[in-house]
Amino acid sequence: MNALKFITCGSVDDGKSTLIGRLLVDSRSVLQDQLASVTSAGAHGADDEVDLAALTDGLSAEREQGITIDVAWRYFNTQARKFIIGDSPGHEQYTRNMVTAASGADAAVVLVDATKLDWADPALKLLPQTRRHSLLVHLLRVPSIVMAINKLDAVADPALAFARISAALQAFATEAGIPLKAVVPISALKGYNVVTATEGWAGYQGPSLLDLLEHLPNTMAETELPFSFAVQWVEKFSSSSDTRQGRRVFWGRVTTGGVQVGQTVRVLQGPQGTGQSAKVAQVLDHARQPHAVLAGHSAGIVLDRELDVSRGDWLLAVDTTTPSADEFDDTPALAVPVAREVTATVAWLDNEPLVPGRVYWALHGHRWVKAKVRRIVHQVNIETLAETDAAQLPANAIGVVELVLQEPIAALPYTRSRGLGALVLVDTASHATAGAVMLR
């Protein structure tokens, strides 16, 4: 089974860093000197105390303030599986870091602090950041979402608190259309139900959090879609080409589908739009060995003739069922749709609000294009999930907008392709990441 890449997210101080520290310590993935550096002597002869959060908070500002700012990646493994963990920040102002981490994750563990909620109230309300992060990981198509209710050891009635918070989470997930893999009670500080199951604790009968993670699936590569390939680097000479004609090799990662020798592809580039077509003369894998390559893997592609292809251009599959597939015209027959006007869900991350008429840089694959906001269709109310009219989108808002691009892009809905359906908006003046865009 492949390594599972997952993130922890949720509201600030819900115990995300502590949870990761507990996983690292209890799985014996921490060196003795690392453990000693975060261990202090207990008061009045008590056992030594380990600051679990300090194992992931690497920035000096994080240690000073006791918060997570940037995403910290840690690695550990059990007998059953290897893991890559991303500790993402809970503060609203660092939501962009959480979105970055979630965009490539196989799973997300959304933590909920039981001590922050009025669990005695059957109609308790979840924290806004819990709802926001849950919506974001769902919109970003993270395949597996697990809710972990933390700090139940610090409440008077863990079983009642778990039952009511779990019911609130399930109701919210159902309303938002979020499929949950599980809701688990834990204590990251004490270690209850994290690595080993604590039988019957908080009225829960089920696997521990680590048991669940060991059996979650990896993100499936988009091999069933037509071939698309974003050119990342152009190698001037093909020393490994069996043609020995010095043709260039186009390197990158196959976004969707697969590529093999003899396949017909067409170039999508800059203002020119779709260019000429060619056949694939050779395909090299990451080790420069010649064979077919599927989505999710790096490849070097040699074409049967020289074409104007640069970093940022795309190689796309041609619809061979259409008679005009090899003829250049204004509407070439491509297996992947091309568009300049798109409608998209936006997670707005900039402090400056998104307003109609503004122009941003949009990154699609390795290609930068100008994108103008034509209009805001609606904003999603985090509390009620209602779609409301909006003249602008403030920081950390989620909404739907219409964009007009300066150049055409290969576009599929994000629900079909995380690679072709994703854009990143960047402020043209400050160069700050402004928004995460998911095509509809």
C-alpha distance (Angstrom), angle and dihedral (degrees) to the residues before:
residue distance angle dihedral
M1 . . .
N2 3.82 . .
A3 3.80 122.9 .
L4 3.80 113.6 -82.6
K5 3.79 115.5 -128.6
F6 3.80 109.6 -157.1
I7 3.79 138.2 160.6
T8 3.76 134.9 -148.3
C9 3.79 116.3 -136.1
G10 3.78 142.1 159.2
S11 3.78 138.0 104.3
V12 3.80 124.0 -23.0
D13 3.83 116.7 -76.5
D14 3.80 93.5 11.4
G15 3.81 89.0 130.6
K16 3.80 102.8 -99.3
S17 3.81 96.0 142.1
T18 3.79 91.1 43.0
L19 3.80 90.9 52.4
I20 3.80 92.3 52.9
G21 3.78 90.3 46.4
R22 3.82 89.2 52.5
L23 3.81 91.6 50.3
L24 3.81 90.9 49.9
V25 3.81 94.9 47.1
D26 3.80 98.3 42.5
S27 3.81 92.2 45.6
R28 3.85 88.5 51.7
S29 3.80 92.2 -120.0
V30 3.81 96.0 132.9
L31 3.79 122.9 89.6
Q32 3.79 117.4 -125.8
D33 3.80 93.9 -114.3
Q34 3.80 90.8 50.9
L35 3.78 90.6 50.1
A36 3.80 91.9 47.4
S37 3.81 91.5 52.6
V38 3.81 91.9 60.3
T39 3.81 97.3 38.6
S40 3.79 123.3 96.5
A41 3.80 131.1 -177.8
G42 3.78 114.8 -94.8
A43 3.80 120.6 -117.7
H44 3.83 120.5 -96.2
G45 3.78 94.4 6.3
A46 3.79 95.3 -51.6
D47 3.80 121.7 147.8
D48 3.78 118.0 -73.4
E49 3.79 113.7 -85.4
V50 3.79 121.6 -132.0
D51 3.81 119.2 -152.6
L52 3.79 95.8 -143.5
A53 3.81 94.7 -177.6
A54 3.80 90.9 58.9
L55 3.81 89.4 67.4
T56 3.81 90.0 71.9
D57 3.81 104.4 26.0
G58 3.79 98.0 88.8
L59 3.81 102.8 160.2
S60 3.80 116.9 88.0
A61 3.82 89.7 -130.0
E62 3.81 89.4 54.5
R63 3.81 92.5 52.6
E64 3.80 92.7 45.1
Q65 3.80 95.5 48.7
G66 3.80 98.3 31.9
I67 3.80 92.6 -127.1
T68 3.80 137.0 111.6
I69 3.82 114.5 -115.2
D70 3.79 107.6 163.2
V71 3.80 128.7 32.0
A72 3.82 110.7 -91.2
W73 3.81 115.3 -155.7
R74 3.79 118.9 -153.5
Y75 3.80 132.5 177.1
F76 3.78 132.2 -146.4
N77 3.76 139.5 147.8
T78 3.77 141.2 -154.2
Q79 3.78 129.0 -159.3
A80 3.80 88.2 -90.2
R81 3.82 103.1 43.8
K82 3.79 151.6 -6.4
F83 3.81 120.8 -114.9
I84 3.79 138.3 -159.1
I85 3.82 111.0 -162.3
G86 3.79 127.1 -163.4
D87 3.80 116.4 -159.8
S88 3.81 102.4 -156.1
P89 3.82 125.6 -168.1
G90 3.79 122.5 -103.4
H91 3.82 99.1 -155.0
E92 3.80 114.2 106.9
Q93 3.80 92.3 -129.5
Y94 3.82 90.1 60.5
T95 3.81 95.8 48.1
R96 3.82 89.6 115.9
N97 3.81 89.6 64.5
M98 3.79 90.6 52.1
V99 3.82 91.1 49.4
T100 3.80 90.8 50.8
A101 3.79 91.0 53.0
A102 3.81 94.4 45.0
S103 3.81 94.8 49.9
G104 3.80 91.9 75.6
A105 3.80 101.5 29.3
D106 3.80 128.0 119.1
A107 3.80 92.6 -153.9
A108 3.79 142.7 6.6
V109 3.79 129.0 -146.8
V110 3.81 107.9 -155.9
L111 3.80 109.3 -159.2
V112 3.80 122.4 -149.7
D113 3.81 120.8 -166.1
A114 3.81 107.1 -138.0
T115 3.82 92.4 -161.4
K116 3.83 91.7 62.5
L117 3.79 94.6 56.7
D118 3.79 131.0 75.1
W119 3.78 91.4 -121.0
A120 3.81 91.5 170.0
D121 3.82 87.4 69.4
P122 3.82 112.1 80.9
A123 3.84 88.1 -151.6
L124 3.80 95.1 51.3
K125 3.81 119.8 162.5
L126 3.78 123.8 -129.2
L127 3.80 120.9 -128.8
P128 3.82 114.7 -94.3
Q129 3.80 93.0 -121.6
T130 3.81 90.6 53.0
R131 3.79 89.2 54.6
R132 3.82 92.6 43.1
H133 3.81 95.2 50.4
S134 3.80 91.3 45.2
L135 3.80 91.2 51.9
L136 3.80 91.7 46.5
V137 3.80 96.4 51.6
H138 3.81 88.3 47.4
L139 3.82 92.7 49.1
L140 3.81 89.3 47.1
R141 3.81 88.5 56.3
V142 3.78 96.8 -120.2
P143 3.82 98.1 177.7
S144 3.82 99.4 -140.5
I145 3.81 125.9 36.2
V146 3.81 121.0 -173.8
M147 3.80 123.5 -175.1
A148 3.82 114.4 -146.8
I149 3.81 117.4 -168.2
N150 3.81 104.8 -151.5
K151 3.83 135.5 -165.1
L152 3.79 94.3 30.0
D153 3.80 86.6 141.5
A154 3.83 87.4 69.9
V155 3.83 97.4 57.1
A156 3.78 127.9 83.8
D157 3.81 96.7 -122.7
P158 3.83 111.4 26.6
A159 3.81 94.1 178.6
L160 3.81 94.6 53.1
A161 3.80 92.2 42.5
F162 3.80 91.8 50.6
A163 3.82 92.4 47.4
R164 3.80 94.8 51.2
I165 3.80 98.0 40.0
S166 3.79 89.9 46.1
A167 3.82 90.1 51.8
A168 3.82 90.6 50.5
L169 3.81 91.2 49.9
Q170 3.80 92.9 48.2
A171 3.81 91.3 48.7
F172 3.81 91.9 50.2
A173 3.80 92.2 46.3
T174 3.80 91.7 50.5
E175 3.81 92.0 48.8
A176 3.83 92.2 48.0
G177 3.80 94.5 42.6
I178 3.81 92.8 -117.8
P179 3.82 113.7 152.7
L180 3.80 109.1 -142.1
K181 3.78 122.0 -155.7
A182 3.79 92.9 -159.3
V183 3.81 147.1 -30.8
V184 3.81 111.5 -131.0
P185 3.82 131.9 -174.6
I186 3.81 113.5 -136.7
S187 3.76 144.6 163.3
A188 3.80 107.8 -148.8
L189 3.81 90.8 -174.0
K190 3.81 96.3 51.0
G191 3.80 96.0 30.3
Y192 3.79 96.1 -122.8
N193 3.80 112.2 163.3
V194 3.81 93.3 -13.1
V195 3.81 105.0 106.3
T196 3.80 100.0 -1.7
A197 3.79 125.8 30.2
T198 3.81 115.3 -104.3
E199 3.78 99.7 -144.8
G200 3.79 113.6 -124.8
W201 3.81 95.3 -11.3
A202 3.83 112.9 151.8
G203 3.80 88.0 2.7
Y204 3.81 90.7 -70.1
Q205 3.77 123.7 140.8
G206 3.76 109.7 -175.5
P207 3.79 147.7 77.8
S208 3.79 124.2 -46.9
L209 3.78 120.8 -105.4
L210 3.81 91.8 -101.1
D211 3.81 91.1 49.6
L212 3.80 88.9 55.6
L213 3.80 93.0 47.5
E214 3.78 92.0 50.8
H215 3.81 90.5 61.2
L216 3.81 101.4 41.0
P217 3.83 116.2 114.9
N218 3.79 125.2 -114.9
T219 3.79 120.9 -116.8
M220 3.78 108.9 -83.0
A221 3.80 116.0 -121.7
E222 3.82 113.2 -117.8
T223 3.78 94.3 -115.9
E224 3.81 95.5 139.7
L225 3.84 93.0 66.4
P226 3.83 125.6 83.1
F227 3.79 116.5 -82.7
S228 3.81 118.7 -81.8
F229 3.78 128.0 167.3
A230 3.81 130.2 -176.7
V231 3.80 111.0 -148.4
Q232 3.80 109.2 -129.7
W233 3.80 102.0 168.7
V234 3.80 136.1 10.2
E235 3.80 116.5 -144.6
K236 3.77 108.5 -153.3
F237 3.78 98.5 -147.4
S238 3.77 129.5 32.7
S239 3.78 103.5 -142.8
S240 3.80 89.1 165.3
S241 3.80 95.6 50.1
D242 3.77 113.7 113.7
T243 3.82 88.6 -144.5
R244 3.83 89.9 65.4
Q245 3.79 89.3 -155.7
G246 3.79 96.4 124.7
R247 3.78 94.7 -112.9
R248 3.79 117.2 165.8
V249 3.79 122.5 -102.5
F250 3.81 118.7 -137.8
W251 3.80 110.3 -147.7
G252 3.77 128.6 -162.9
R253 3.77 142.6 100.5
V254 3.79 122.4 -66.8
T255 3.80 104.2 -114.7
T256 3.79 99.8 -168.4
G257 3.78 137.3 -0.3
G258 3.78 119.3 -0.9
V259 3.78 140.6 -80.5
Q260 3.79 130.6 -134.0
V261 3.79 139.1 163.9
G262 3.80 114.3 -73.4
Q263 3.78 95.0 27.0
T264 3.83 117.0 136.6
V265 3.82 115.1 -129.0
R266 3.79 135.1 176.3
V267 3.80 128.2 -146.5
L268 3.82 121.2 -119.6
Q269 3.77 108.7 -164.1
G270 3.80 140.4 162.7
P271 3.80 122.6 -64.4
Q272 3.81 90.8 -21.0
G273 3.78 90.4 70.5
T274 3.78 114.1 -161.1
G275 3.77 113.3 13.4
Q276 3.73 134.3 -175.7
S277 3.76 127.5 -38.5
A278 3.79 130.8 -125.6
K279 3.76 140.3 172.1
V280 3.79 124.0 -105.6
A281 3.80 107.9 -108.3
Q282 3.80 97.1 -178.4
V283 3.80 140.1 1.9
L284 3.81 122.1 -155.2
D285 3.80 126.2 -168.4
H286 3.82 125.1 -141.1
A287 3.81 89.7 -79.8
R288 3.83 91.7 50.0
Q289 3.78 91.9 -108.7
P290 3.82 114.5 143.6
H291 3.80 115.0 -116.3
A292 3.82 141.3 102.9
V293 3.82 117.4 -66.9
L294 3.82 127.6 -151.6
A295 3.82 131.8 -150.8
G296 3.78 115.8 -66.6
H297 3.81 94.6 34.2
S298 3.79 132.5 95.8
A299 3.78 119.4 -108.8
G300 3.77 142.8 177.6
I301 3.80 114.3 -142.6
V302 3.81 126.0 -159.8
L303 3.80 116.8 -166.5
D304 3.79 125.3 -148.1
R305 3.81 91.3 -119.4
E306 3.79 138.1 23.9
L307 3.80 114.7 -90.7
D308 3.79 132.0 171.9
V309 3.82 100.1 -97.9
S310 3.82 124.7 155.0
R311 3.79 139.3 169.7
G312 3.79 109.1 -64.4
D313 3.80 95.3 31.1
W314 3.79 120.5 116.8
L315 3.78 131.1 -134.4
L316 3.80 109.2 -148.2
A317 3.78 135.2 -173.0
V318 3.78 117.0 -103.7
D319 3.78 120.8 -131.4
T320 3.79 98.1 -116.8
T321 3.81 92.0 -173.2
T322 3.82 89.9 70.8
P323 3.84 114.7 81.5
S324 3.83 93.4 -140.2
A325 3.81 94.3 52.9
D326 3.79 93.7 115.9
E327 3.79 95.9 42.2
F328 3.79 121.6 93.6
D329 3.78 113.0 -125.9
D330 3.82 140.0 138.0
T331 3.80 92.8 -87.8
P332 3.80 106.2 36.3
A333 3.75 118.9 -168.1
L334 3.79 103.3 -106.6
A335 3.77 126.3 168.8
V336 3.84 88.0 -140.7
P337 3.85 118.3 59.5
V338 3.83 118.3 -116.2
A339 3.82 121.3 -151.8
R340 3.81 142.8 171.3
E341 3.82 96.8 -171.9
V342 3.79 116.6 56.8
T343 3.79 140.2 168.4
A344 3.78 115.0 -141.6
T345 3.78 146.3 171.3
V346 3.80 109.9 -116.9
A347 3.79 129.7 -158.7
W348 3.79 99.2 -159.0
L349 3.81 112.3 -144.7
D350 3.81 105.0 167.3
N351 3.80 124.2 99.8
E352 3.81 88.2 -133.9
P353 3.81 109.1 75.2
L354 3.79 122.4 -114.5
V355 3.80 109.6 -111.1
P356 3.81 131.6 178.7
G357 3.79 113.5 -95.2
R358 3.79 96.0 32.9
V359 3.81 118.6 127.3
Y360 3.80 122.1 -142.3
W361 3.76 137.8 175.1
A362 3.81 110.7 -104.7
L363 3.80 121.2 -156.8
H364 3.80 115.3 -151.8
G365 3.78 113.4 174.3
H366 3.82 101.9 -42.8
R367 3.78 94.8 -30.6
W368 3.80 128.3 102.1
V369 3.81 119.9 -150.7
K370 3.79 133.2 167.6
A371 3.81 114.5 -106.5
K372 3.80 126.0 -166.2
V373 3.80 122.3 -159.8
R374 3.80 104.8 -127.4
R375 3.79 96.9 -179.0
I376 3.78 145.2 -26.9
V377 3.78 109.2 -114.5
H378 3.81 95.5 -167.9
Q379 3.79 145.3 -41.9
V380 3.80 124.2 -120.6
N381 3.80 114.3 -126.1
I382 3.83 105.4 -133.3
E383 3.81 92.4 -152.0
T384 3.80 100.6 46.6
L385 3.85 101.5 16.7
A386 3.81 87.0 -131.3
E387 3.81 119.6 147.9
T388 3.81 109.1 -121.5
D389 3.80 133.9 -178.4
A390 3.79 113.9 -102.1
A391 3.80 135.5 -174.6
Q392 3.81 89.9 -160.2
L393 3.80 141.4 2.0
P394 3.83 114.7 -120.4
A395 3.80 125.3 -151.6
N396 3.82 114.4 -58.7
A397 3.80 92.7 10.8
I398 3.80 123.4 137.1
G399 3.78 119.6 -143.1
V400 3.78 148.0 140.3
V401 3.81 120.7 -103.1
E402 3.78 140.7 173.7
L403 3.81 116.6 -125.1
V404 3.80 130.8 -166.0
L405 3.80 113.2 -155.2
Q406 3.78 125.2 -151.6
E407 3.81 90.3 -138.4
P408 3.81 131.9 26.0
I409 3.79 120.4 -99.1
A410 3.79 134.3 -164.4
A411 3.78 100.3 -102.8
L412 3.78 135.1 -172.3
P413 3.81 126.7 161.0
Y414 3.79 111.9 -87.4
T415 3.80 88.6 -123.9
R416 3.82 86.9 66.6
S417 3.79 101.4 35.6
R418 3.79 130.0 19.1
G419 3.79 89.2 -168.2
L420 3.82 101.8 48.1
G421 3.81 95.7 31.7
A422 3.81 99.1 54.7
L423 3.80 130.1 90.8
V424 3.79 132.1 172.0
L425 3.80 117.5 -147.5
V426 3.81 116.7 -147.5
D427 3.80 127.0 -169.9
T428 3.82 108.8 -111.3
A429 3.82 93.2 -143.2
S430 3.80 105.8 37.7
H431 3.84 96.1 26.2
A432 3.81 87.8 -138.0
T433 3.80 119.5 147.5
A434 3.78 102.9 -99.9
G435 3.79 107.0 177.2
A436 3.78 147.8 -3.3
V437 3.81 110.0 -130.2
M438 3.80 126.9 -158.7
L439 3.80 115.0 -172.1
R440 3.79 117.7 -129.7
